[in-house]
Amino acid sequence: MSETNPSILSHVSIGTNDFDAASAFYAKVLATLGCREIMRHPGAVAFGRDYPEFWVQTPINGQPATLGNGSHFGFVAPDKASVHAFHEAALAAGGQDEGQPGPRPDYGEPYYGCFVRDLDGHKIEAAYWDMELMYELYVEPHEHG
């Protein structure tokens, strides 16, 4: 799998102060992007499509989970409809809106996404990238220059 995975990340892990609520929240929200629970340990659950990429857990050190100012976790959406479904599911599951689905001109023309705060206050994003347009605008010009 590591030979075919285009990501540079193995996984990310976020802390929660209410494991049961957080794992239920992410099960509902990430299902909109074709993700599922991959594995579970006491106090930790991993989600992904094929392997455990996103972990939600109670902190190992027993201290309260805290937020990282300026950090957020972006999930790949397969299309614009999935961005909307992610946003709607997150709000229905108790999340807070941090940016309605839509384009963000500052992020470039190929981007379409949304932002939400989860039950612990972590900022999460669903992003659809029009890869054909991405290559046309950003990759191919660099290959010829």
DSSP file with accessible surface (Angstrom, degrees, kcal/mol):
  #  RESIDUE AA STRUCTURE BP1 BP2  ACC     N-H-->O    O-->H-N    N-H-->O    O-->H-N    TCO  KAPPA ALPHA  PHI   PSI    X-CA   Y-CA   Z-CA
    1    1 A M    >>        0   0  114      0, 0.0     3,-1.2     0, 0.0     4,-1.2   0.000 360.0 360.0 360.0 -38.6    0.0    0.0    0.0
    2    2 A S  T 34  +     0   0   93      1,-0.3     3,-0.0     2,-0.2     0, 0.0   0.797 360.0  58.9 -63.3 -26.0    2.8    2.5    0.8
    3    3 A E  T 34 S+     0   0  164      1,-0.2    -1,-0.3     3,-0.0     0, 0.0   0.755 114.4  35.3 -73.0 -23.8    4.1    2.3   -2.8
    4    4 A T  T <4 S+     0   0  112     -3,-1.2    -2,-0.2     2,-0.0    -1,-0.2   0.517  88.8 105.7-107.9  -6.7    0.7    3.5   -4.2
    5    5 A N     <  -     0   0   42     -4,-1.2     0, 0.0     1,-0.2     0, 0.0  -0.644  52.4-161.9 -78.5 119.8   -0.4    5.9   -1.5
    6    6 A P        +     0   0  127      0, 0.0    -1,-0.2     0, 0.0     2,-0.1   0.630  59.7  99.5 -77.7  -9.6    0.0    9.5   -2.9
    7    7 A S        -     0   0   56      1,-0.1    -2,-0.1     2,-0.1     0, 0.0  -0.408  63.2-150.7 -77.6 151.8   -0.1   11.1    0.6
    8    8 A I  S    S+     0   0  170     -2,-0.1     2,-0.4     2,-0.0    -1,-0.1   0.519  76.9  83.3 -92.5  -7.0    2.9   12.1    2.6
    9    9 A L        -     0   0  101      1,-0.2     3,-0.1     3,-0.0    -2,-0.1  -0.785  57.8-163.3-101.3 141.7    1.1   11.4    5.9
   10   10 A S  S    S-     0   0   89      1,-0.4     2,-0.3    -2,-0.4    -1,-0.2   0.911  72.2 -47.9 -79.1 -48.7    0.6    8.1    7.6
   11   11 A H        -     0   0   95      2,-0.0    -1,-0.4    43,-0.0     2,-0.3  -0.968  46.1-128.3-170.9 168.7   -2.2    9.4    9.8
   12   12 A V  E     -a   54   0A  44     41,-2.3    43,-2.9    -2,-0.3     2,-0.4  -0.940  18.3-158.5-127.3 155.5   -3.4   12.2   12.0
   13   13 A S  E     -a   55   0A  50     -2,-0.3     2,-0.4    41,-0.2    43,-0.2  -1.000   4.5-168.3-136.9 133.7   -4.8   11.9   15.5
   14   14 A I  E     -a   56   0A   7     41,-2.5    43,-2.3    -2,-0.4     2,-0.2  -0.928  19.6-124.6-121.5 150.2   -7.0   14.3   17.4
   15   15 A G  E     -a   57   0A  18     -2,-0.4     2,-0.3    51,-0.3    43,-0.2  -0.580  22.7-167.0 -89.9 154.3   -7.9   14.2   21.1
   16   16 A T        -     0   0    2     41,-1.7     3,-0.2    -2,-0.2    49,-0.1  -0.981  24.9-154.6-138.3 151.6  -11.4   14.2   22.5
   17   17 A N  S    S+     0   0   97     -2,-0.3     2,-0.2     1,-0.2    41,-0.1   0.406  98.3  42.1-100.6  -3.7  -12.9   14.8   25.9
   18   18 A D     >  -     0   0   91      1,-0.1     4,-2.8    39,-0.1     5,-0.2  -0.705  68.8-178.6-141.8  85.4  -16.0   12.7   25.1
   19   19 A F  H  > S+     0   0   27     -3,-0.2     4,-2.9     1,-0.2     5,-0.3   0.892  80.0  49.5 -57.0 -46.7  -14.9    9.6   23.2
   20   20 A D  H  > S+     0   0  119      1,-0.2     4,-2.0     2,-0.2    -1,-0.2   0.933 115.0  43.9 -62.0 -45.3  -18.4    8.1   22.6
   21   21 A A  H  > S+     0   0   33      2,-0.2     4,-2.5     1,-0.2    -1,-0.2   0.920 115.6  48.4 -65.6 -43.0  -19.8   11.4   21.3
   22   22 A A  H  X S+     0   0    2     -4,-2.8     4,-2.6     2,-0.2     5,-0.2   0.912 111.0  49.1 -66.1 -42.2  -16.8   12.1   19.1
   23   23 A S  H  X S+     0   0    8     -4,-2.9     4,-2.0    -5,-0.2    -1,-0.2   0.907 113.2  47.6 -67.2 -35.9  -16.6    8.6   17.6
   24   24 A A  H  X S+     0   0   45     -4,-2.0     4,-1.9    -5,-0.3    -2,-0.2   0.914 111.3  52.1 -67.4 -41.3  -20.4    8.8   16.8
   25   25 A F  H  X S+     0   0    4     -4,-2.5     4,-2.6     1,-0.2     5,-0.2   0.960 113.0  43.1 -57.7 -52.4  -19.9   12.3   15.2
   26   26 A Y  H  X S+     0   0    0     -4,-2.6     4,-2.5     1,-0.2     5,-0.4   0.850 108.1  58.9 -69.5 -31.0  -17.1   11.2   13.0
   27   27 A A  H  X S+     0   0   47     -4,-2.0     4,-0.9    -5,-0.2    -1,-0.2   0.936 113.4  39.6 -60.6 -42.6  -18.8    7.9   12.0
   28   28 A K  H  X S+     0   0  132     -4,-1.9     4,-0.6     2,-0.2    -2,-0.2   0.926 120.6  42.9 -71.0 -46.8  -21.8   10.0   10.6
   29   29 A V  H >< S+     0   0    0     -4,-2.6     3,-1.1     1,-0.2     4,-0.2   0.937 114.6  46.7 -71.3 -46.2  -19.7   12.8    9.1
   30   30 A L  H ><>S+     0   0    2     -4,-2.5     5,-2.1     1,-0.3     3,-1.8   0.772  98.0  71.7 -72.7 -20.3  -17.0   10.8    7.4
   31   31 A A  H ><5S+     0   0   57     -4,-0.9     3,-1.7    -5,-0.4    -1,-0.3   0.840  87.6  65.5 -60.8 -28.8  -19.5    8.3    6.0
   32   32 A T  T <<5S+     0   0   35     -3,-1.1    -1,-0.3    -4,-0.6    -2,-0.2   0.696 103.4  46.9 -66.4 -17.2  -20.5   11.2    3.6
   33   33 A L  T < 5S-     0   0    4     -3,-1.8    -1,-0.3    -4,-0.2    -2,-0.2   0.198 126.3 -98.3-108.0  12.9  -17.0   10.9    2.1
   34   34 A G  T < 5S+     0   0   55     -3,-1.7     2,-0.2     1,-0.3    -3,-0.2   0.687  80.6 135.8  80.5  18.4  -17.0    7.2    1.8
   35   35 A C      < +     0   0   21     -5,-2.1     2,-0.3    -6,-0.1    -1,-0.3  -0.656  28.1 179.6 -98.3 158.6  -15.0    6.6    5.0
   36   36 A R  E     -B   48   0A 141     12,-2.9    12,-2.1    -2,-0.2     2,-0.4  -0.919  41.1 -76.6-146.4 169.6  -15.7    4.0    7.6
   37   37 A E  E     +B   47   0A  79     -2,-0.3    10,-0.3    10,-0.2     3,-0.1  -0.586  42.2 179.1 -70.6 127.4  -14.4    2.8   11.0
   38   38 A I  E     -     0   0A  41      8,-3.2     2,-0.3     1,-0.4     9,-0.2   0.818  61.4  -8.0 -99.1 -43.3  -11.3    0.7   10.2
   39   39 A M  E     -B   46   0A  73      7,-1.2     7,-2.9    12,-0.1    -1,-0.4  -0.986  56.3-156.3-153.9 161.2  -10.2   -0.3   13.7
   40   40 A R  E     +B   45   0A 110     -2,-0.3     5,-0.2     5,-0.2    -3,-0.0  -0.999   9.9 175.2-143.9 138.4  -11.0    0.4   17.4
   41   41 A H  E >   -B   44   0A 101      3,-3.0     3,-2.6    -2,-0.3     2,-0.1  -0.873  57.2 -65.1-128.9 166.0   -9.0    0.1   20.6
   42   42 A P  T 3  S-     0   0  137      0, 0.0     3,-0.1     0, 0.0    -2,-0.0  -0.350 125.7  -1.2 -55.6 118.2  -10.1    1.2   24.1
   43   43 A G  T 3  S+     0   0   21     -2,-0.1    15,-2.2     1,-0.1     2,-0.3   0.559 123.5  81.7  77.8  10.5  -10.4    5.0   23.9
   44   44 A A  E <   -BC  41  57A  12     -3,-2.6    -3,-3.0    13,-0.2     2,-0.4  -0.994  48.2-179.4-149.2 138.6   -9.3    5.2   20.2
   45   45 A V  E     -BC  40  56A   0     11,-2.3    11,-2.6    -2,-0.3     2,-0.4  -0.997  13.2-151.1-137.6 140.7  -11.0    4.7   16.9
   46   46 A A  E     -BC  39  55A   0     -7,-2.9    -8,-3.2    -2,-0.4    -7,-1.2  -0.940  10.2-166.9-116.0 136.1   -9.5    5.0   13.4
   47   47 A F  E     +BC  37  54A   2      7,-2.9     7,-2.3    -2,-0.4     6,-1.5  -0.850  24.6 121.3-117.0 154.6  -11.4    6.0   10.2
   48   48 A G  E     -B   36   0A   3    -12,-2.1   -12,-2.9    -2,-0.3    -2,-0.0  -0.965  61.9-102.6 176.7-177.5  -10.5    5.8    6.6
   49   49 A R  S    S-     0   0   91     -2,-0.3    -1,-0.1     2,-0.3   -15,-0.0   0.854 111.8  -8.9 -90.2 -47.2  -11.5    4.3    3.2
   50   50 A D  S    S+     0   0  117      1,-0.3    -2,-0.1    -3,-0.1   -15,-0.0   0.547 134.0  21.3-125.9 -20.0   -9.0    1.5    3.2
   51   51 A Y  S    S-     0   0   50     -4,-0.0     2,-1.3   -12,-0.0    -1,-0.3  -0.964  93.2 -79.7-149.1 164.1   -6.6    2.0    6.1
   52   52 A P        +     0   0   35      0, 0.0    -4,-0.2     0, 0.0     3,-0.1  -0.487  61.6 145.3 -75.9  95.0   -6.6    3.9    9.4
   53   53 A E        +     0   0   65     -6,-1.5   -41,-2.3    -2,-1.3     2,-0.5   0.754  60.6  44.9 -99.9 -31.5   -5.8    7.5    8.4
   54   54 A F  E     -aC  12  47A   7     -7,-2.3    -7,-2.9   -43,-0.2     2,-0.4  -0.960  67.9-168.8-126.4 114.1   -7.8    9.6   10.9
   55   55 A W  E     -aC  13  46A  34    -43,-2.9   -41,-2.5    -2,-0.5     2,-0.4  -0.827   8.9-167.4-104.6 140.8   -7.8    8.7   14.6
   56   56 A V  E     +aC  14  45A   0    -11,-2.6   -11,-2.3    -2,-0.4     2,-0.3  -0.997  29.3 150.2-122.2 127.2  -10.0   10.1   17.4
   57   57 A Q  E     -aC  15  44A  42    -43,-2.3   -41,-1.7    -2,-0.4   -13,-0.2  -0.988  51.6-100.8-155.1 158.6   -8.9    9.3   20.9
   58   58 A T        -     0   0   61    -15,-2.2   -41,-0.1    -2,-0.3     5,-0.0  -0.634  65.1 -88.3 -75.7 141.5   -8.7   10.2   24.5
   59   59 A P    >   -     0   0   31      0, 0.0     3,-1.6     0, 0.0    -1,-0.1  -0.290  29.2-135.6 -57.2 135.8   -5.3   11.7   25.2
   60   60 A I  T 3  S+     0   0  152      1,-0.3    -2,-0.0     2,-0.1   -45,-0.0   0.837 102.6  58.7 -60.1 -34.6   -2.8    9.0   26.2
   61   61 A N  T 3  S-     0   0  113      1,-0.1    -1,-0.3     2,-0.1    -3,-0.0   0.467 110.0-119.9 -80.3   0.1   -1.4   11.1   29.0
   62   62 A G  S <  S+     0   0   65     -3,-1.6    -2,-0.1     1,-0.3    -1,-0.1   0.424  73.1 125.5  79.0  -2.4   -4.8   11.3   30.7
   63   63 A Q  S    S-     0   0  122      1,-0.1    -1,-0.3    -5,-0.0    -2,-0.1  -0.455  72.7 -81.9 -83.7 161.7   -4.9   15.1   30.5
   64   64 A P        -     0   0   90      0, 0.0     2,-0.2     0, 0.0    -1,-0.1  -0.301  47.8-108.3 -61.7 145.4   -7.8   17.0   28.8
   65   65 A A        -     0   0   14     -3,-0.1     2,-0.3   -49,-0.1   -48,-0.1  -0.516  41.1-167.6 -70.2 141.5   -7.8   17.2   25.0
   66   66 A T        -     0   0  118     -2,-0.2   -51,-0.3    -3,-0.1     2,-0.3  -0.849  17.6-108.6-128.7 167.4   -7.0   20.7   23.8
   67   67 A L        -     0   0   86     -2,-0.3     2,-0.7   -53,-0.1    55,-0.1  -0.664  18.7-129.8 -97.2 152.3   -7.2   22.5   20.4
   68   68 A G    >   -     0   0   40     -2,-0.3     3,-1.9     3,-0.1     2,-0.3  -0.893  25.4-132.5-100.0 113.4   -4.3   23.7   18.2
   69   69 A N  T 3  S+     0   0  175     -2,-0.7     3,-0.1     1,-0.3     0, 0.0  -0.498  92.5  16.2 -66.1 126.4   -4.8   27.3   17.2
   70   70 A G  T 3  S+     0   0   76      1,-0.3     2,-0.3    -2,-0.3    -1,-0.3   0.397 104.2 110.6  91.5  -2.4   -4.3   27.6   13.5
   71   71 A S    <   +     0   0   53     -3,-1.9    52,-0.5     2,-0.0    -1,-0.3  -0.774  34.9 162.8-105.7 151.2   -4.6   23.9   12.8
   72   72 A H        -     0   0   80     -2,-0.3     2,-0.5    -3,-0.1    52,-0.2  -0.961  32.7-122.0-154.0 167.4   -7.4   22.1   11.0
   73   73 A F  E     -d  124   0B  42     50,-2.0    52,-2.5    -2,-0.3     2,-0.5  -0.964  22.7-157.5-120.3 119.4   -7.9   18.7    9.4
   74   74 A G  E     -d  125   0B  50     -2,-0.5     2,-0.4    50,-0.2    52,-0.2  -0.843   3.6-160.5-102.5 131.7   -8.9   18.6    5.7
   75   75 A F  E     -d  126   0B  28     50,-3.2    52,-2.8    -2,-0.5     2,-0.4  -0.879  23.7-114.4-110.0 142.1  -10.7   15.6    4.2
   76   76 A V  E     -d  127   0B  96     -2,-0.4    52,-0.2    50,-0.2    50,-0.0  -0.597  27.0-159.5 -76.8 126.2  -10.8   14.8    0.5
   77   77 A A        -     0   0    3     50,-2.8    52,-0.4    -2,-0.4   -44,-0.1  -0.890  14.5-143.1-103.4 136.9  -14.3   14.9   -1.0
   78   78 A P  S    S-     0   0   76      0, 0.0     2,-0.3     0, 0.0    -1,-0.1   0.698  79.1  -6.8 -74.2 -16.5  -14.9   13.1   -4.3
   79   79 A D  S  > S-     0   0   71      1,-0.1     4,-1.1    51,-0.0     3,-0.3  -0.965  78.3 -91.6-165.1 172.9  -17.3   15.8   -5.6
   80   80 A K  H  > S+     0   0  110     -2,-0.3     4,-1.9     1,-0.2     3,-0.3   0.862 119.6  60.0 -65.6 -35.2  -19.1   19.0   -4.7
   81   81 A A  H  > S+     0   0   69      1,-0.2     4,-2.5     2,-0.2    -1,-0.2   0.884 102.2  53.8 -61.3 -36.2  -22.2   17.1   -3.5
   82   82 A S  H  > S+     0   0   16     -3,-0.3     4,-2.6     2,-0.2    -1,-0.2   0.839 103.0  56.5 -67.7 -32.7  -20.1   15.3   -0.9
   83   83 A V  H  X S+     0   0    0     -4,-1.1     4,-2.2    -3,-0.3    -1,-0.2   0.941 110.3  45.2 -61.6 -45.2  -18.8   18.6    0.4
   84   84 A H  H  X S+     0   0   67     -4,-1.9     4,-2.7     1,-0.2    -2,-0.2   0.917 112.8  50.0 -64.7 -42.8  -22.5   19.6    1.0
   85   85 A A  H  X S+     0   0   36     -4,-2.5     4,-2.7     2,-0.2     5,-0.2   0.905 110.3  50.8 -63.8 -40.7  -23.3   16.3    2.5
   86   86 A F  H  X S+     0   0    0     -4,-2.6     4,-2.5     2,-0.2    -2,-0.2   0.943 112.4  46.5 -59.4 -49.2  -20.3   16.5    4.9
   87   87 A H  H  X S+     0   0    7     -4,-2.2     4,-2.3     1,-0.2     5,-0.2   0.937 114.4  46.5 -61.3 -48.1  -21.4   20.0    6.0
   88   88 A E  H  X S+     0   0  126     -4,-2.7     4,-2.5     1,-0.2    -1,-0.2   0.915 113.5  48.5 -63.0 -43.6  -25.0   19.0    6.5
   89   89 A A  H  X S+     0   0   23     -4,-2.7     4,-1.7    -5,-0.2    -1,-0.2   0.902 110.8  51.2 -64.9 -40.0  -24.1   15.8    8.4
   90   90 A A  H  <>S+     0   0    0     -4,-2.5     5,-3.2    -5,-0.2    -2,-0.2   0.926 112.5  45.0 -64.2 -44.2  -21.7   17.7   10.7
   91   91 A L  H ><5S+     0   0   64     -4,-2.3     3,-1.6     1,-0.2    -2,-0.2   0.927 112.5  51.4 -66.7 -40.8  -24.2   20.3   11.6
   92   92 A A  H 3<5S+     0   0   91     -4,-2.5    -1,-0.2     1,-0.3    -2,-0.2   0.813 108.3  53.3 -65.2 -27.9  -26.9   17.7   12.2
   93   93 A A  T 3<5S-     0   0   22     -4,-1.7    -1,-0.3    -5,-0.2    -2,-0.2   0.332 132.8 -87.7 -90.8   7.1  -24.5   15.8   14.5
   94   94 A G  T < 5S+     0   0   48     -3,-1.6    -3,-0.2     1,-0.3    -2,-0.1   0.448  81.3 138.8 105.2   2.0  -23.9   18.9   16.6
   95   95 A G      < -     0   0   11     -5,-3.2     2,-0.4    -6,-0.2    -1,-0.3  -0.259  48.7-121.0 -73.0 167.4  -21.0   20.6   14.8
   96   96 A Q  E     -E  117   0B 131     21,-2.0    21,-2.9    22,-0.1     2,-0.1  -0.929  24.4-110.2-115.4 137.2  -20.7   24.3   14.3
   97   97 A D  E     +E  116   0B  67     -2,-0.4    19,-0.2    19,-0.2     3,-0.1  -0.369  37.4 166.1 -64.4 133.6  -20.5   26.1   10.9
   98   98 A E  E    S-     0   0B  81     17,-2.5    18,-0.2     1,-0.3    -1,-0.1   0.193  75.2  -6.2-128.4   9.3  -17.2   27.7   10.1
   99   99 A G  E    S-E  115   0B  17     16,-0.7    16,-2.3    15,-0.0    -1,-0.3  -0.224  73.5-119.2 156.7 109.9  -17.7   28.2    6.4
  100  100 A Q  E     -     0   0B 112     14,-0.2    13,-0.2     1,-0.1   -16,-0.1  -0.139  47.4 -83.2 -57.7 154.6  -20.5   27.2    4.1
  101  101 A P  E    S+     0   0B  21      0, 0.0    13,-0.2     0, 0.0    -1,-0.1  -0.343  82.0  92.0 -59.7 138.6  -19.8   24.9    1.1
  102  102 A G  E    S-E  113   0B   7     11,-1.6    11,-2.5    -3,-0.1     2,-0.1  -0.920  74.9 -50.3 160.4 178.4  -18.5   26.8   -1.9
  103  103 A P  E     -E  112   0B  90      0, 0.0     9,-0.2     0, 0.0     3,-0.1  -0.359  36.2-152.3 -72.8 157.7  -15.5   28.1   -3.8
  104  104 A R    >>  -     0   0   49      7,-0.5     3,-2.6     4,-0.4     4,-0.5  -0.889   2.4-160.5-129.7  98.5  -12.8   30.0   -2.0
  105  105 A P  G >4 S+     0   0  117      0, 0.0     3,-1.3     0, 0.0    -1,-0.1   0.838  90.8  59.3 -52.5 -32.4  -11.1   32.3   -4.5
  106  106 A D  G 34 S+     0   0  159      1,-0.3     3,-0.1     2,-0.1     0, 0.0   0.693 102.3  54.5 -69.4 -18.2   -8.1   32.7   -2.3
  107  107 A Y  G <4 S-     0   0  108     -3,-2.6    -1,-0.3     1,-0.2     2,-0.1   0.489 121.2 -96.4 -92.3  -7.0   -7.5   28.9   -2.5
  108  108 A G    X<  -     0   0   12     -3,-1.3     3,-1.5    -4,-0.5    -4,-0.4  -0.060  36.6 -77.9 104.8 155.1   -7.5   28.8   -6.3
  109  109 A E  T 3  S+     0   0  145      1,-0.3    -1,-0.1    -6,-0.1    25,-0.1   0.804 121.7  60.0 -59.8 -32.6  -10.0   28.0   -8.9
  110  110 A P  T 3  S+     0   0    3      0, 0.0    20,-2.3     0, 0.0     2,-0.3   0.631  87.8  98.4 -74.5  -7.2   -9.9   24.2   -8.5
  111  111 A Y  E <   + F   0 129B   5     -3,-1.5    -7,-0.5    18,-0.2     2,-0.3  -0.595  37.4 163.8 -91.6 141.9  -11.0   24.3   -4.9
  112  112 A Y  E     +EF 103 128B  35     16,-1.7    16,-3.5    -2,-0.3     2,-0.3  -0.937  27.0 124.3-148.8 121.9  -14.5   23.8   -3.4
  113  113 A G  E     -EF 102 127B   0    -11,-2.5   -11,-1.6    -2,-0.3     2,-0.3  -0.924  39.7-132.2-161.7-174.0  -15.0   23.1    0.2
  114  114 A C  E     - F   0 126B   0     12,-1.8    12,-1.5    -2,-0.3     2,-0.4  -0.958  13.5-139.2-149.5 163.9  -16.5   23.8    3.7
  115  115 A F  E     +EF  99 125B   7    -16,-2.3   -17,-2.5    -2,-0.3   -16,-0.7  -0.982  20.4 170.9-132.4 143.8  -15.4   24.2    7.3
  116  116 A V  E     -EF  97 124B   0      8,-2.6     8,-3.4    -2,-0.4     2,-0.5  -0.971  29.6-127.1-144.6 154.1  -17.0   23.0   10.5
  117  117 A R  E     -EF  96 123B  70    -21,-2.9   -21,-2.0    -2,-0.3     6,-0.2  -0.914  29.6-139.3-101.4 132.2  -16.0   22.7   14.2
  118  118 A D    >   -     0   0    7      4,-2.8     3,-1.4    -2,-0.5   -22,-0.1  -0.086  38.6 -81.5 -78.5-173.3  -16.5   19.2   15.7
  119  119 A L  T 3  S+     0   0   75      1,-0.3    -1,-0.1     2,-0.1   -97,-0.1   0.766 132.8  45.9 -65.5 -25.3  -17.9   18.6   19.2
  120  120 A D  T 3  S-     0   0   37      2,-0.1    -1,-0.3  -105,-0.1  -105,-0.0   0.451 123.4-102.4 -93.5  -4.2  -14.5   19.3   20.8
  121  121 A G  S <  S+     0   0   18     -3,-1.4     2,-0.2     1,-0.3    -2,-0.1   0.451  70.2 148.3  97.3   1.8  -13.9   22.4   18.8
  122  122 A H        -     0   0   14     -5,-0.1    -4,-2.8     1,-0.1     2,-0.5  -0.484  48.6-124.0 -68.0 138.5  -11.5   21.0   16.2
  123  123 A K  E     - F   0 117B  58    -52,-0.5   -50,-2.0    -6,-0.2     2,-0.3  -0.738  34.4-178.3 -86.6 126.5  -11.8   22.7   12.9
  124  124 A I  E     -dF  73 116B   0     -8,-3.4    -8,-2.6    -2,-0.5     2,-0.3  -0.904   7.4-162.4-126.0 156.5  -12.4   20.2   10.0
  125  125 A E  E     -dF  74 115B  19    -52,-2.5   -50,-3.2    -2,-0.3     2,-0.5  -0.982  14.6-153.2-138.7 143.7  -12.8   20.7    6.3
  126  126 A A  E     -dF  75 114B   0    -12,-1.5   -12,-1.8    -2,-0.3     2,-0.4  -0.992  26.0-173.7-113.4 127.7  -14.1   18.8    3.3
  127  127 A A  E     -dF  76 113B   8    -52,-2.8   -50,-2.8    -2,-0.5     2,-0.5  -0.986  17.3-164.5-130.0 128.2  -12.4   19.8    0.1
  128  128 A Y  E     - F   0 112B  57    -16,-3.5   -16,-1.7    -2,-0.4     2,-0.5  -0.942  12.0-164.0-104.9 128.6  -13.1   18.9   -3.5
  129  129 A W  E     - F   0 111B  89     -2,-0.5     2,-1.3   -52,-0.4   -18,-0.2  -0.968  20.3-136.0-113.8 123.6  -10.3   19.6   -5.9
  130  130 A D     >  -     0   0   56    -20,-2.3     4,-2.5    -2,-0.5     5,-0.1  -0.656  24.9-170.1 -74.1  96.2  -11.0   19.7   -9.6
  131  131 A M  H  > S+     0   0   94     -2,-1.3     4,-2.7     1,-0.2     5,-0.2   0.833  79.1  56.8 -67.1 -32.9   -7.9   17.8  -10.5
  132  132 A E  H  > S+     0   0  157      2,-0.2     4,-2.2     1,-0.2    -1,-0.2   0.954 113.1  41.1 -61.8 -46.5   -8.2   18.3  -14.3
  133  133 A L  H  > S+     0   0   28      2,-0.2     4,-2.8     1,-0.2     5,-0.3   0.885 111.8  57.4 -67.7 -37.2   -8.2   22.0  -13.7
  134  134 A M  H  X>S+     0   0   39     -4,-2.5     4,-2.9     1,-0.2     5,-1.0   0.940 110.3  43.1 -57.7 -48.7   -5.5   21.7  -11.1
  135  135 A Y  I  <>S+     0   0  112     -4,-2.7     5,-3.0     3,-0.2     4,-0.4   0.914 114.0  51.3 -64.7 -42.4   -3.2   20.1  -13.5
  136  136 A E  I  <5S+     0   0  109     -4,-2.2    -2,-0.2    -5,-0.2    -1,-0.2   0.912 121.1  32.1 -60.6 -43.7   -4.1   22.5  -16.3
  137  137 A L  I  <5S+     0   0   62     -4,-2.8    -2,-0.2    -5,-0.1    -1,-0.2   0.843 136.2  12.9 -84.4 -36.9   -3.4   25.6  -14.1
  138  138 A Y  I  <5S+     0   0  100     -4,-2.9     4,-0.4    -5,-0.3    -3,-0.2   0.764 124.4  39.3-117.4 -34.5   -0.6   24.5  -11.8
  139  139 A V  I >><S+     0   0   45     -5,-1.0     4,-1.3    -4,-0.4     3,-0.6   0.945 111.3  48.3 -89.0 -54.2    1.1   21.3  -12.8
  140  140 A E  H 3><S+     0   0   91     -5,-3.0     4,-1.2     1,-0.2     3,-0.4   0.881 106.8  56.6 -60.3 -39.6    1.4   21.3  -16.6
  141  141 A P  H 34 S+     0   0   68      0, 0.0     4,-0.4     0, 0.0    -1,-0.2   0.880 109.0  48.4 -59.6 -32.6    2.8   24.9  -16.8
  142  142 A H  H <4 S+     0   0  151     -3,-0.6     3,-0.2    -4,-0.4    -2,-0.2   0.765 105.0  58.6 -77.0 -26.2    5.7   23.9  -14.4
  143  143 A E  H  < S+     0   0  130     -4,-1.3    -1,-0.2    -3,-0.4    -3,-0.1   0.775 113.5  38.1 -72.1 -26.4    6.4   20.8  -16.5
  144  144 A H     <        0   0  157     -4,-1.2    -1,-0.2    -3,-0.2    -2,-0.2   0.428 360.0 360.0-101.8  -4.2    7.1   22.9  -19.6
  145  145 A G              0   0  100     -4,-0.4    -3,-0.1    -3,-0.2    -2,-0.1   0.505 360.0 360.0-104.7 360.0    8.8   25.8  -17.9
